[in-house]
């Protein structure tokens, strides 16, 4: 099977890091960790494992960051056991083509999306850890236990995974939607990370796919909250409007806009320090770098909340004085798991009477069915898997390329047969290659 992965041999990584200082193409060259090759078929490693023939996959920021070696080995998550071969692509829909003898929930020809890495249920840990016990598989305390690992990721023609790692896709979702449930679920989890109050003012920093979908999730799940979008690039203003953002701050005018919207006061000194009193009740940082987190901390009101949803695999320096001076709470958001769901009309089946815990994936899929979360409208580019290098270069240069969401067609024929209906209009014309 054709598969894209990273060969994590230290010499390859070291050499490419060095070469990368001179040429940006080094990350895609023949000596780089990034590989696109034919791999032999592996057997199912356990009775509850399945083989999935992939149909369509998304190119996520984290994939691009890993390929371009923008991961600092000193950050704590890098201490987790690392595979020798790191398969790429978490946003993927495919079709089950083989099942082990003890598979309980899936059948051949089921359409599935990749949902989670290993956790207590896929490792057979009984009783499950306290996180898995409440559905928070993203925080599983046993997620790094040794055991069989998935073979192939979304950017492979096939993947071999435990059935518990997959989500059964409802028939009502098209492949373009199903491949992006993961992204929608990340945004849904970020939006629900903090219980907002009616009348709250929220700011979403960043208008890349995660930021745009966080805006939509907030509008769907917290309709009494006034949501303001802050795209960091001028060209993103239009797409933020199209994705439903009602209030937009322009990148050049952000601080003046915040003062206007929230009646905040600002103080500056000659050294360039900048203090804001008042501000937003809650700020979602969907970028996660030094500049965006600094802005989030500055623009949250006294006693306010900052949700750190953007992920960077590099350490950076931030002035933390607002955390104590304004008693800001920082909440991290990682992927998806389960939500404390207040329930509500139309969602009773997900949360039960009067709400409860609901899987983020199921909630995101329900919101997508109703077109309240529309990640498929962000698709601007599609490439076949064999042109994955071009897809990566387009993603890396997304600003010049005006790329928002890039997809990889893995098995286009299956996709075309399955989805005869015309595609929804995309944000910009998707070019098929
Ligand atoms: Zn667990």
Boltz pocket constraint, residues with backbone or C-beta under 6 A from the ligand:
constraints:
  - pocket:
      binder: B
      contacts: [[A, 119], [A, 120], [A, 121], [A, 128], [A, 129], [A, 130], [A, 131], [A, 132], [A, 133], [A, 139], [A, 140], [A, 141], [A, 142], [A, 143]]
      max_distance: 6.0
